[in-house]
Amino acid sequence: MGTGANPHAALTMPCVRSTLSIMSMNQYNCWLQERIVQKPADLALDSVYVLKDGVKKNGPVACRAAEEFRAGIKRLLGFSPAVYEITAADYSDSKYGVYLGTLADFKNKSIYGKQFNPAADDPGEDGFLIKSDGKNLIIAGAGETGLLYGVFRFLMLLGLGRASGQIEIKEEPASPLRIINHWDNIDGTVGRGYAGRSLFFENNNFEYDKDRIIDYARLLASIGINRIAISNVNVGKLEKCFITEQYLGELAKVAAIFRPFGIKLILSVSFAAPWSVGKLPTADPLDPDVIKWWKVQTDLVYKFIPDLAGYIVKADSEGEPGPFQYHRTQADGANLLARALKPHGGIMFWRCFVYNCQQDWRDQSQDRARAAYDHFMPLDGKFDDNVILQIKFGPYDFQVREPVSPLFGALKKTRHIMELQITQEYTGHQIDLCYLPWIWQDIMNFDTAYGPDSRIRDLIGKKFGSTAAGGAGSASIEGFASIVNTGRDINWTGHTLAQANLYGYGRIIWNPGLSAGEIAREWSVLTFGPGPAAQTVEELQLKSYPAYQKYNAPFGVCFMVTPGLHYGPNVEGYEFDRWGTYHRADTQAIGIDRTQAGTGFTNQYPQSNAAMFADPLKCPEDLILFFHRLRYDFKMKNSETLLQNIYSTHFEGYDEVQAMLEKWISLEGSIDEEIYSSVLARFKRQLANAREWRDQVNTYFWRRTGIPDKYGRKIYD
């Protein structure tokens, strides 16, 4: 749905670091805590040698890597190592210390008595090597950004107690593009924001604490983020002018803050800008004056921000203007801007969230789930080679449970990335604890069924040939974008434990083979330190998503939420609305038939997946009502009826939240009081929310069917 203001956001707290208490800093520092850990035996960390050639060549990012290493050792080991600059010619692995540089700096050098082999040791773009021989430590990046990532990875291992005197790591990110999307507005509000006001804007101006933005860039770089859009894709009246000189100077200042951390800006632009900003009579993508206007304006943008990553556009979606109003295709619209960006090396990120939001609920032949595939699959190969389609992971809108979009694996000739949502629009508003790497893990393991090695995780970054329009094509997913969950609240994310979702996003798109459990363990230890408290927090994170799914809408039913706000239950809130998402429950059955006999959505998948989803006996049960209309007496795998399962899961979900609350209470006195009290208050609100979900959903179906819960639990008349 469209973005909107959030009445649940906590009051904004001061963001200047000098005003924070020690306990507040523990919330503010997230997973980069100041905490003394055990130093690896014999590893010489008190002298850092930065290869000067690399600093000269790579500039501010290499310098930042050295500074982050020094600061990281200070916060974890309590001392600041001396930092020296040397030339590559001065390098010798016989001098004890830490050596930072790029792979080019170490070319033809001996690393602990072994000749460096660029072909064998090259970790790939943005990758790094970490090697030690018991005394010395070398961190070498494939480039300057890889060096920074290598520094952060070593510091993470040190914080986890996994760094040793004998270490050899070679890593590169699976995802070339690792993007954060902000939905911030220039008035300071945040669309779908649950952590206070915008980090970047206030009072219709760029207003921010520079130190805090530096700290934010550090957090993002520590988990490998390399692109960021700071303003809403629903581009407002003033934000449309960001591509003009009125605002480009301010944007350039923000770009300069992120640049040393290897993060490039993406600019949200309005497709209608030629007439709303440029005063042309049209924004028709084939109009020569429109084409010229975009070229001139884009040339201006790059004069201010030469390394801008590109534009992102939401077009023909939820009232936003687009090429459809000129009877043009989505490819026509995307290629227009891509050609303006092309001379500058920019990318056009074109969102595929295109559907009819003016549907008539009476027309059951329309199916919003089909929209993205119906609009974009026929255009495969029609997009220019610097267009990247940004596709939501599911066919709907970040629901608690929906299938992976059939576009993934199907597109062969068009570059694309997957869009996730860190901010908890439909998963509890960062009031309810809901650990999202659970669902992301399932997405990564989904098999698109397009031949061998066709799971989502296998398709990330894989190259199958030219991606140029009309070329051989590529089924590769080039990366991920996600709407972020940060704001000016002192802990960045409103709910302190929701920091794990931001951390988890960075980790799983870097390495999609990581499990939700591994990521939860890392975050808990880095945030709370090793010990029982971290173990308890890890347990709470891992229990939270299954509990939320149980007390939320049942078995793949979507949008049983309060309209507009999207927090809390409203069983028929969207049932007769224009957004096109209905469960159509009556006294006998519930769900939408999306098989060939219904809307035909299952046929958008390859044959094996289509057959699986179309058979209620084979369809995953947590999606069964997404694909099927079933009678309430349908027998589920546990031999109980569908209705009985609806009752039971909602009772179980509430009970599990109550158990999580009690588990959190057991931590009193063992963690910082501010964090304890803040999270306790949110758990209490979550329990009240889970109660409403349980009672409203169960009462709704009891009133519809007259069939009681066979276990005699309380359901209201």
Secondary structure, DSSP 8 states (H G I E B T S, - for coil): ------TT--------GGG--HHHHHHHTTTS--------TT---SEEEEEHHHHHHHTHHHHHHHHHHHHHHHHHHS---EEEEE-GGG--TTS-SEEEEETTTTTT-EETTEE--HHHH---TT-EEEEE-SS-EEEEESSHHHHHHHHHHHHHHHHHT---SS-EEEE--S-SEEEEE--B-TTS-BTT--SSS-SSEETTEE---HHHHHHHHHHHHHTT--EEE-S-SS--TTGGGGGSHHHHHHHHHHHHHHGGGT-EEEEE--TTHHHHTS--S---TT-HHHHHHHHHHHHHHHHH-TT--EEEE--SSTT---GGGGT--HHHHHHHHHHHHGGGT-EEEEE-----SS--TT-TT--GGGHHHHHHGGGTT-S-TTEEEEEESSSSSS-SS----TTTTT-SSS-EEEEEE-S-TTTTTTTS---THHHHHHHHH-B--SSSS-BHHHHBT---S--STTSS----EEEEEEE----SSTTSSSSGGGHHHHHHHHHHHH-TT--HHHHHHHHHHHHH-SSHHHHHHHHHHHHHHHHHHHHSSSTT----B-TTT--SB-TTTTTTSSS-------SSEES---STTTT-GGGGS-HHHHHHHH-TTTS-GGGHHHH--EETT-B-TTSSBHHHHHHHHHHHHHHHHHHHHHHHHTTTTTS-HHHHHHHHHHHHHHHHHHHHHHHHHHHHHHHHH----TT------
